Amino acid sequence: MAIAEPQFDDLYREIILDHAKKPRNRGELPDATQRAEGLNPVCGDEIAIDLRVDGGQIADIRFRGQGCSISQSSVSMLSEQVKGRSTADAHAISGQFKAMLTESVAPGPDLGDLEALEGVAKFPVRVKCALLGVKVLEDALAQAGSPAKE
């Protein structure tokens, strides 16, 4: 019995393309309390995230960057999932997303649109693209309580 090859269409589902074409929360956040940047040197994807954390809540989030549709849609979806949530929730969402892509763990209920990226796990070279935004978000969250880096 032949094993079905992953389909390219599975990777670029409609929701992924929608976020890539019309990213949510794109831009700079002038009153950010945390900022972080990341680069995937293998493919050139770049992401910068600005957060405004107030009382342990992500009051606002914006991102900038360029790269493939996977990296850009992933950070767009991620920004929607964590905006207005506690930093603890943001860490939990990041962990669930990483586990879904790297450990084949079933998507958790808090992933929202990020679940659409589950098929990326079939393409190991693209997993780093999808996880770049998570890495940058975690770097920004690690700065909680410290002023934004200029």
C-alpha positions in Angstrom: 0.0 0.0 0.0 1.5 3.3 -1.1 1.7 6.1 1.4 0.1 9.3 0.1 2.5 12.2 -0.5 1.8 15.4 1.3 -0.2 17.7 -1.0 1.0 21.2 -1.7 -2.6 22.3 -1.4 -2.7 21.1 2.2 0.1 23.5 3.0 -1.5 26.5 1.5 -5.0 26.3 2.7 -7.3 29.2 2.1 -6.9 30.6 5.7 -3.1 30.7 5.3 -3.4 32.6 2.0 -5.9 35.0 3.5 -3.6 35.9 6.4 -0.6 36.2 4.0 -2.5 38.5 1.7 -4.3 40.5 4.4 -2.2 40.2 7.5 -3.8 41.2 10.8 -1.9 43.5 13.2 0.8 44.5 10.7 2.7 47.7 11.5 4.7 49.3 14.2 3.5 50.0 17.7 4.9 53.3 18.9 4.0 52.8 22.6 5.5 49.2 22.7 6.8 48.0 26.0 8.7 45.1 24.4 10.3 44.6 21.0 12.0 41.7 19.5 13.3 40.6 16.0 14.1 37.3 14.4 15.6 36.1 11.2 15.6 32.7 9.5 19.0 32.8 7.8 18.2 29.7 5.7 15.3 31.3 3.8 15.6 35.0 4.7 12.3 35.4 6.5 12.4 38.4 8.9 9.9 39.2 11.7 9.8 42.0 14.3 7.2 42.1 17.0 6.1 45.0 19.1 4.1 44.3 22.3 2.3 46.6 24.7 2.0 44.6 27.9 -0.1 46.1 30.7 -0.8 44.3 34.0 0.3 40.9 32.5 -2.0 41.3 29.5 -1.0 41.8 25.9 -2.9 45.0 25.4 -1.7 45.3 21.8 0.6 43.6 19.3 2.0 44.6 15.9 4.5 42.9 13.6 6.6 43.8 10.7 8.7 41.8 8.4 9.0 40.0 5.1 9.2 36.4 4.0 7.2 33.5 2.7 3.5 33.2 3.1 4.0 30.6 5.9 6.1 32.9 8.1 3.9 35.9 7.5 0.5 34.2 7.9 1.8 32.4 11.0 2.7 35.6 12.8 -0.5 37.2 11.7 -2.5 34.3 13.1 -0.4 34.3 16.2 -0.9 38.0 16.8 -4.7 37.5 16.7 -4.6 34.6 19.1 -2.5 36.4 21.8 -3.9 39.9 21.5 -5.9 40.7 24.7 -4.7 37.6 26.4 -2.4 37.2 29.4 1.3 36.6 28.9 0.8 33.2 30.5 -1.8 32.4 27.9 0.5 33.6 25.1 3.2 31.2 26.4 0.7 28.3 26.5 -0.4 29.1 22.9 3.2 29.2 21.7 3.9 25.8 23.4 0.8 24.2 21.9 1.7 25.5 18.4 5.3 24.3 18.7 4.1 20.9 19.9 1.6 20.6 17.0 4.4 21.3 14.4 7.3 19.4 16.0 5.8 16.6 18.1 2.7 15.8 16.1 0.5 16.7 19.1 -3.1 17.4 18.2 -3.9 21.1 18.1 -5.2 22.6 21.3 -8.4 24.5 21.6 -6.6 27.9 22.0 -4.8 27.8 18.6 -7.7 29.2 16.5 -6.5 29.9 12.9 -3.0 28.6 13.8 -4.5 25.1 13.5 -4.6 25.6 9.7 -0.8 25.3 9.7 -0.9 21.8 11.0 0.0 20.5 7.6 3.3 22.4 7.7 4.6 19.5 9.9 4.7 17.4 6.7 7.3 19.8 5.3 10.2 19.9 7.8 12.0 22.6 5.9 8.9 24.9 6.4 8.5 24.3 10.1 11.1 26.9 10.9 9.2 29.4 8.8 6.0 28.8 10.7 7.8 28.9 14.1 9.8 32.1 13.5 6.9 34.3 14.8 6.7 32.2 18.0 10.4 32.5 18.6 10.2 36.3 18.3 7.1 36.5 20.4 8.8 34.5 23.2 11.8 36.8 23.0 9.5 39.8 23.4 7.6 38.2 26.3 10.9 37.4 28.0 11.4 41.2 28.2 8.2 41.7 30.2 8.7 44.4 32.8 11.6 45.9 30.9 11.3 48.9 28.5 11.1 48.4 24.8 14.4 48.1 23.0 15.1 50.8 20.5 
